[in-house]
Amino acid sequence: MTIGCACQPVFDNSVQLLCRKGQLLSQCVARQAFERPLPLPHVDRRSSLEFVASMAELQQRARAHDLALENIYGRVRRVLVRHAGLSNSSSRAEIAARVAARSGLNRQELETLMRNCEDVINGAPTNAKESLRLAKRLREIESRLGLGARARDDRQASERIEL
């Protein structure tokens, strides 16, 4: 016959409970230590201006003046088509005529500018100076008509204020 203490079952239960907690804790720690690590969130550190600058530098180094002009002309042509109320498949003569009628620009000059841009895009020989002249003229027309992104944003902001 063994003589035991009345607190013996309570002591055994608390020791077992502590052991269980220790086992659970060690399992959690081991599981975290050996799982595949989660990938870090991808942060794009380039701003849109840096992207534009790097593309311009690449095009300049490659002497891809036609590609640079194509980027600008494509967007300006879409804006002119929208301004004229025509479809994208309209001819340049039709676009120039409608834009000239709505804005007071010289139809012949606009059509000639569009033709020159399309010729350069399609492989006509050009240089940096000529491409820059064409791009500058496209930007002038865009700003004169108030169709540039900045002019459009300013116009929309002023419309919101008036409401």
C-alpha positions in Angstrom: 0.0 0.0 0.0 1.4 3.3 -1.0 0.7 6.4 0.8 0.0 9.2 -1.4 -0.8 12.8 -1.1 -4.3 14.1 -1.8 -2.9 16.6 -4.3 -1.2 13.9 -6.4 -3.9 13.8 -9.1 -4.0 17.5 -9.4 -0.2 17.7 -9.7 -0.2 14.9 -12.4 -2.9 16.7 -14.4 -1.1 20.1 -14.3 2.2 18.4 -15.3 0.4 16.7 -18.2 -1.2 20.0 -19.2 2.1 21.8 -19.2 3.7 19.0 -21.3 0.8 19.3 -23.8 1.2 23.0 -24.1 4.9 22.6 -24.6 4.3 20.0 -27.4 1.8 22.3 -29.1 4.2 25.2 -28.9 7.1 23.3 -30.3 4.9 22.0 -33.2 3.8 25.5 -34.1 7.4 26.8 -34.0 8.7 23.8 -36.0 5.9 24.2 -38.6 6.7 27.9 -39.1 10.4 27.3 -39.3 10.2 24.6 -42.0 7.4 25.8 -44.2 8.0 27.4 -47.6 8.5 31.1 -47.1 5.9 33.4 -48.5 7.1 35.5 -51.4 7.6 39.2 -50.7 5.1 41.5 -52.3 6.3 42.8 -55.7 6.7 46.5 -55.7 7.2 48.2 -59.0 9.6 51.0 -58.3 9.5 52.7 -61.7 7.3 55.7 -62.1 5.6 56.2 -65.4 8.0 59.1 -66.2 11.0 56.8 -65.7 9.4 54.3 -68.0 8.9 57.0 -70.7 12.4 58.3 -70.2 13.9 54.8 -70.5 11.9 54.1 -73.7 13.0 57.4 -75.2 16.6 56.6 -74.4 16.3 53.1 -76.0 14.7 54.6 -79.1 17.4 57.3 -79.3 20.3 54.8 -78.9 18.7 52.6 -81.6 18.1 55.6 -83.8 14.5 54.4 -84.0 13.1 57.8 -84.9 10.2 56.2 -86.8 9.2 54.2 -83.7 9.1 57.3 -81.5 7.0 59.2 -84.1 4.7 56.2 -84.4 4.0 56.3 -80.7 3.1 60.0 -80.8 1.3 59.9 -84.2 -0.9 56.9 -83.3 -2.3 58.7 -80.2 -2.8 62.0 -81.9 -4.5 60.4 -84.9 -7.0 58.7 -82.5 -7.7 62.0 -80.8 -8.2 63.7 -84.2 -10.6 61.0 -85.3 -12.6 61.3 -82.1 -12.6 65.1 -82.5 -13.8 64.8 -86.1 -16.5 62.3 -85.1 -15.3 59.7 -87.6 -14.2 56.0 -87.4 -10.6 54.9 -87.0 -10.7 53.5 -90.6 -11.4 56.9 -92.1 -8.9 58.2 -94.6 -6.5 61.0 -93.7 -8.1 63.3 -96.2 -11.5 62.8 -94.6 -10.1 63.3 -91.1 -8.1 66.5 -92.1 -11.2 67.9 -93.9 -13.5 67.4 -90.9 -11.0 68.6 -88.3 -10.2 71.7 -90.4 -13.9 72.4 -90.8 -14.5 72.2 -87.0 -11.3 74.0 -85.9 -10.2 76.5 -88.6 -6.9 74.7 -89.2 -5.5 74.6 -92.7 -6.8 71.3 -94.2 -3.9 70.9 -96.7 -1.2 71.5 -94.0 -2.9 69.0 -91.7 -3.2 66.3 -94.4 0.4 66.9 -95.5 1.6 66.5 -91.9 -0.4 63.3 -91.5 1.0 62.0 -94.8 4.6 62.8 -93.8 4.2 61.1 -90.4 2.7 58.0 -92.1 5.5 57.9 -94.6 8.2 58.0 -91.9 6.3 55.3 -89.9 6.2 53.1 -93.1 9.9 53.3 -93.7 10.7 56.6 -95.4 14.2 57.8 -94.5 14.4 60.3 -91.7 16.7 61.8 -89.1 16.3 63.0 -85.6 15.7 66.6 -86.6 12.9 65.8 -89.0 11.2 63.4 -86.5 11.4 66.1 -83.8 9.9 68.7 -86.2 7.0 66.4 -87.0 6.4 65.5 -83.4 6.5 69.1 -82.3 4.0 70.0 -85.0 1.6 67.2 -83.9 1.8 68.5 -80.3 1.1 72.0 -81.4 -2.0 70.9 -83.2 -3.1 68.8 -80.3 -2.7 71.7 -77.8 -4.3 74.2 -80.2 -7.4 72.0 -80.4 -7.3 71.5 -76.6 -7.1 67.7 -77.1 -4.0 67.0 -75.1 -4.3 65.0 -71.9 -3.3 67.9 -69.7 -5.7 70.3 -71.4 -8.5 67.8 -71.2 -7.8 67.2 -67.5 -7.9 70.9 -66.8 -11.1 71.3 -68.8 -12.8 68.4 -66.9 -11.6 69.8 -63.6 -13.1 73.2 -64.3 -16.4 71.6 -65.4 -16.5 69.7 -62.1 -16.0 72.9 -60.1 -18.8 74.7 -62.0 -21.2 71.9 -61.1 
